[in-house]
Amino acid sequence: MSTLQPAGPSAQASAWLWWGMFAFFGFVLMALVLLWLHALRRDPGQVSDREAQRQQNRWVVGGGLILPILSISVVLVVGIALGQRMLALPLAEGEPLRIEVTAHQWWWEVRYPDTGVVLKDKLHIPAGQPVDLHLISKDVVHSFWVPRLAGKMDMFPGRTNVLRLEADVPGTYHGMCSEFCGVGHARMHFTVEAHTPAEFEAWLQQEQAND
Amino acid sequence: MTNRTNQPAEELHQELERVWGNQPGWRAGSAVNHTTVGLRFLVTGLGFFLVGGLLAMLVRTQLALPEQDIIGPELYNQLFTMHGTVMMFLFAIPVLEGAAMYLIPKMIGTRDLVFPRLSALGYYCYLFGGLIILSSLVLQIAPDAGWFMYTPLSNAEFSPGEGPDFWLLGITFVEISAISAGVELVVSILRTRANGMALNKMPIFCWYILAMALMIIFGFPPLILGSILLELERAAGWVFFDVAGGGDPLLWQHLFWLFGHPEVYIIFLPAAGIVSTLIPVFAQRPLVGYRWIVLAIIVMGFISFGLWVHHMFTVGIPQLALAFFSIASMLVAIPTAIQIFAWLATLWIGKVAFRLPMLWVCGFLMVFVAGGLTGVMLALVPFNWQVHDTHFVVAHMHYVLVGGMLFPLVAGFYYWLPHVSGRMPSDTLGRWGFWLFFGGFNMTFLLMHLTGLLGMPRRVYTYDAEMGWGWLNLLSSVGGFVMAIGVAVIILDITLHFRFGRKAECNPWNADTLEWATPMPASAYNFASLPDIDTRHPMWEHPDLPHTIEQGHHGLGEVMYERRDIFGSDAITGRVREVIHLPTNSWLPLQTAAVIAVVCVSLLVKAYTVALIALCGVLFFALRWSWHNGAHPVASPWREDDPVDPPLHSRTFDGPGLWGMVVSLMANGTLYVSLLFGWFYLWTAAPQWSMPAQAPISLWSLLASGTALVLAVVVYRRGVAQLRNGSDAPLQGALWLATGLGALHVGLLVWVLISAPLAPGDLAHDAVLTVMLYYLLLHGSLASILTALQALRVRIGYVSLRLPYEPVVVQPFWIYTLGVFWMSFAAFVVLPMVWGAG
């Protein structure tokens, strides 16, 4: 269930952002702490008022204005660009597979609208293609999260949210409810099975026949 | 402005102690003195901190190993909910309020806060409210829906027990203390500073507290409104957050976070104020960039009200909103960085004396900046979507809260301890405490970032072994115990120092601010005479101040008529304008708080008749309180030789009461604007919003009521205007007439309410309208009652041309009532009509 072992494009983008920000901000923190410690030990001798004013401008403007503005700009430019890819925007061609997930206290109702297949606590998806999950809750607020594949989306009564999910390769991916929803919250797990498109079709036919 | 009396210093001291001191023994319950009340807040807050810490230890014990069953989910949910609730509402805010109440009058060179009975009321509301909330834990029916109580989980259907009601009613009770502290600190800082202490000569700590107090005024009311609405939904079935009927659970989230985000800056700013105060002292030079920091504080105060949606990035809001709140949340790093680098610059060009408080300041820097940086990470939406609601956020918030508030608080404790006790804190034991706490804290929470990145959600009572989170949780839990030991060592250290600490000499840290000019421990009156101030660093530039103050060489260096006198000053220049006479010890705060507690408890157990009677009791005590004011014999009756230059505040047109009224109305107005926000939000966004075909409210009756209100205000204002022009003959008549018109307005409103076919239990539309009508009714009634009392006081002689103070204070209330009435008319009645017709 690790966000640091991404298995889909959305989670991958998020992981890159994490490592980039971790490296950059880690460096900033370390530099600041070292400067602070040095400042503590430093004996500046006599400092004239003019000199004090100069130092003030250097530190406050350089560190208090320029550093954060530059850092924030970099983070936002990279982040917004990568974030765009995570949204459930219309595809260049075709439509993503649509699956409806309804959250209950404390289980997941999964419905394939085209074929009428209904599952409990489990999703099957084709790998390598975007899938749009239409999320709603039957009772309290829940949240749908498969960390290795994508970010999370909250599920509300009365309104539907859409989350785009895509797995790079076939496999089993674990998911958990991520909005506190009562005594069963910690046990509200589910799994996502990703198949090759051919295997997925086969599975879907099989399920339909069984119903 | 100096009074040179020939009274020896010792005699002056005795007289002042007698007038300003508390009553002995159990009668100290009537104390209103800010030093006493501030210390009570601090001690009580620390008590609640220990409770919150204990709850955390239980949580960490349960999470230490996978699939444990020491604590089941029902109890666990109560534990983590109460941990957050106790720490945020019963520890963080009150402790900082207490520190501010203790320090502010001393720093601005005066003897008490400007509304002493309000301080005492705040304390008792905090104490009783806190005990009520804790009692739920003892009874094992504590709230268990998380400290931010999201609906629908917290509504009557999904949380049918009393738990959430304890939260909603108890916290609102405690918030009276926050709002009252906010009002008091704003007015005190603006109107009671030492002569000559202009705004730009004020200690930087006062700027931080001024910002904090204003943020409380604007930040708490959305939560108060939300709590009222949710409690109405739970107890009376009215529709606000329920989708069927036109409500929306997201409205709760908006109202909560509109409070919740400013709340954390309300917590951070005073702590940053402590850091800004300590660093110049230990660097032995003035703070670099005073003006930059003031600007940063103001900007931070404003920006923090525009960030709240960053707690809701995963609810499905539009892209534009995501981008806006993401950028805004990152921008707040700028004023933060300005402060950090100003501190760094001060240390850089100063020669630092590294004493125990500085150790804690260093801890603050490392921990808080780390937390702030993870905050910038969280502000980036794509990353947020992965780590929201995981232990990464738990780690982040503890870094900023513990780093940004607790570390500076402990630094402040060690720094001001000599002021409270007259003894110096230790060194060795203190350092042990620091390292244990610092090490334990990082052990608990540093790795927790990884725990969240590895996928562990928040608020789970256990987790499967296969997840691979076991070793991280175990280390975090061990770290928690180390932290607890650190806390124990610090408490031991502070307790022991009261007995064994070396006696402190005057101004032991060689600080620059005025609080160090008082005796140590502080006397009941702070300063035997009130000095003029011409610099930001009075104690550095006039080191003989403690002596000259004690000798009575400065202002108000004598006691007149056993009265508690302080100076009132101009808000910007600090020039003295009046002598403010303050109330002495009083049981009214305790009595009022006790009756409010009865209201709270009776609502909890659903004994509504008792609640109604107790509410009348509250009104009785509140009005009695307002009666014992001004020229009433208990307060400051008119005397021939009353001072005239400067005059007593109750003989002028612009005293602290007027300012207090206006600031309170700002809080009230924020509550009303939150209601408007809720109305427009539900109208535009609620999934199943519906309006009845026929508007339920009778337009003409409402217009008639509004007309009566307009006339009442016109009459009232004319009465006050004539008073200003030097004539008080028509005053009583005007006041009675205004009362009558007000009563007519209220009567017509009651008619509107009774005759309207409102169904608040079915439609959110009707529920909001009903709340609006009751709100108008409450204000119209209060305005009329207050005016009737004023008319009575004119008749008795407490209000007149030479005692014009009070009608001026009530006037803004009438104007507010008028404004709110017509705004409601426009937003709730006219707009739907026009919209529907179009």
Interface residues (C-beta under 8 A of the other chain):
Chain A: M1 S2 T3 L4 A11 A13 S14 L17 W18 M21 F22 F25 V28 L29 L32 V33 L35 W36 L37 A39 L40 R41 R42 D43 P44 V47 E51 A52 Q55 Q56 R58 W59 V60 G62 G63 G64 L65 L67 P68 I69 S71 I72 V75 L76 G79 I80 L82 G83 M86 L87 Q105 D139 V140 V141 S143 W145 P147 A150 G151 K152 M153 D154 F156 P157 G158 R159 N161 V162 H174 M176 C177 S178 E179 F180 C181 G182 V183 G184 H185 A186
Chain B: P73 E74 N77 A145 G146 Y150 P152 L153 F158 V243 A244 D248 P249 L250 R285 V288 G289 W292 A296 T314 V315 G316 Q319 A323 S326 I327 M330 L331 A333 I334 T336 A337 I338 Q339 I340 F341 A342 L344 A345 L347 W348 I349 G350 K351 V352 F354 M358 C362 L365 M366 V369 A370 L373 T374 V376 M377 L380 V381 P382 F383 N384 W385 Q386 V387 H388 D389 T390 L453 L454 G455 M456 P457 R458 R459 V460 Y461 T462 Y463 M467 G468 P687 Q688
